[in-house]
Amino acid sequence: MSTHPPLVRSQACTCGAASSAVAPKDRLLFGMPANTVAMLVMFLSAMDSLATVLYLRTGRGVEINPAMSWLQAHGGESLFVFAKIILTGVCMLWVVHRARHTHARIASVAAFAIYMPIVGVHIYNNAVLVGYLR
């Protein structure tokens, strides 16, 4: 017979996958928690906004989104950037609060699928503008 007292639930081993601070259902993309995904999307959104403004200042580029184009033309650069960041932030708040829902997972994948190529194009365009690429 064992001389150790039985383990109660609060003394159970918390090693391995079960000890993760984030439940597996709260992981959205590549095993990352919902708040990490949201911060990465917000960073990509900020990169997109600032790179768009830089490219529009040269006169070579145009904003493809008609609503954002109107906002940029009538509200100026700062309102344009503010609106893009706020709109993305509201969407990411929804994703974080609904992390266990299938639609939140789809939205997070869609955000990455949209923002990654856009930011890549901005990096390329701005590298061409400053002369790093010909």
C-alpha positions in Angstrom: 0.0 0.0 0.0 1.1 3.5 -0.7 1.8 5.8 2.2 1.1 9.0 0.1 -2.3 10.6 0.5 -4.4 10.7 -2.7 -4.0 13.8 -4.9 -6.9 16.3 -4.8 -7.8 18.3 -7.9 -5.8 21.4 -6.8 -2.6 19.3 -6.4 -2.8 17.5 -9.7 0.1 17.6 -12.0 0.0 20.6 -14.4 2.8 19.5 -16.6 2.6 19.0 -20.4 0.0 20.4 -22.7 -2.6 20.8 -20.0 -0.5 23.4 -18.2 -0.8 25.9 -21.1 -2.2 29.2 -20.0 -4.4 29.2 -23.1 -6.9 26.5 -23.7 -6.3 24.6 -27.0 -9.7 25.9 -28.3 -8.5 29.5 -27.8 -5.6 29.0 -30.2 -6.5 30.4 -33.6 -3.7 30.4 -36.1 -0.5 28.2 -36.1 -1.1 27.4 -32.4 -1.0 31.1 -31.4 -3.5 32.5 -28.8 -6.2 34.8 -30.0 -4.6 37.9 -28.5 -1.3 37.3 -30.2 -3.1 36.8 -33.6 -4.9 40.1 -33.0 -1.7 42.0 -32.2 0.0 40.6 -35.3 -3.0 41.7 -37.5 -2.9 45.1 -35.9 0.8 45.4 -36.6 0.1 44.4 -40.3 -2.7 46.9 -40.4 -0.5 49.7 -39.1 2.2 48.8 -41.7 -0.4 48.8 -44.5 -1.8 52.2 -43.4 1.6 53.9 -43.1 3.0 52.4 -46.3 -0.2 53.4 -48.1 0.2 57.0 -47.0 3.9 57.0 -48.0 3.1 55.6 -51.4 0.1 58.0 -52.0 2.4 61.0 -51.2 4.5 60.1 -54.2 1.5 60.5 -56.5 2.2 57.1 -58.1 -0.3 55.1 -56.1 -4.0 55.0 -55.5 -6.1 53.6 -52.7 -8.0 50.7 -54.2 -10.7 50.5 -51.5 -13.3 53.1 -52.6 -14.4 53.9 -49.0 -10.9 54.4 -47.8 -10.0 56.4 -51.0 -12.9 58.8 -50.2 -11.9 59.0 -46.6 -8.3 59.8 -47.6 -9.4 62.4 -50.1 -11.9 64.2 -47.8 -10.5 63.5 -44.3 -6.7 63.7 -44.8 -3.9 61.3 -44.0 -4.4 61.2 -40.2 -8.1 60.4 -40.4 -7.4 57.8 -43.0 -4.8 56.0 -40.8 -6.9 56.4 -37.7 -10.0 54.9 -39.4 -8.1 51.9 -40.8 -6.6 51.2 -37.4 -9.9 51.6 -35.5 -11.8 49.4 -38.0 -9.2 46.6 -37.8 -9.1 47.0 -34.0 -12.9 46.5 -33.6 -12.7 43.4 -35.8 -9.8 42.0 -33.8 -11.7 42.6 -30.6 -14.5 40.5 -32.0 -12.0 37.8 -33.0 -10.5 37.7 -29.5 -13.8 37.6 -27.7 -15.1 34.8 -30.0 -11.9 32.8 -30.3 -13.7 29.5 -29.8 -16.1 30.2 -32.6 -15.4 28.9 -36.1 -16.1 32.3 -37.7 -13.4 33.9 -35.6 -10.9 31.3 -36.8 -11.9 31.9 -40.4 -11.7 35.7 -39.9 -8.2 35.4 -38.4 -7.0 33.3 -41.3 -8.6 35.7 -43.8 -6.9 38.7 -42.1 -3.5 37.1 -42.5 -4.3 36.0 -46.1 -5.3 39.6 -47.0 -2.7 41.6 -45.0 0.4 39.5 -45.8 0.4 40.1 -49.6 -0.6 43.7 -49.2 2.3 44.4 -46.8 4.6 42.5 -49.1 3.5 44.7 -52.1 4.0 47.8 -50.0 7.5 46.7 -49.0 8.3 46.1 -52.7 6.8 49.4 -53.9 8.6 51.5 -51.3 11.9 49.6 -51.9 11.6 50.5 -55.6 10.8 54.1 -54.7 13.8 54.6 -52.6 16.1 52.9 -55.1 16.8 49.6 -53.4 15.3 47.7 -56.2 15.2 48.6 -59.9 
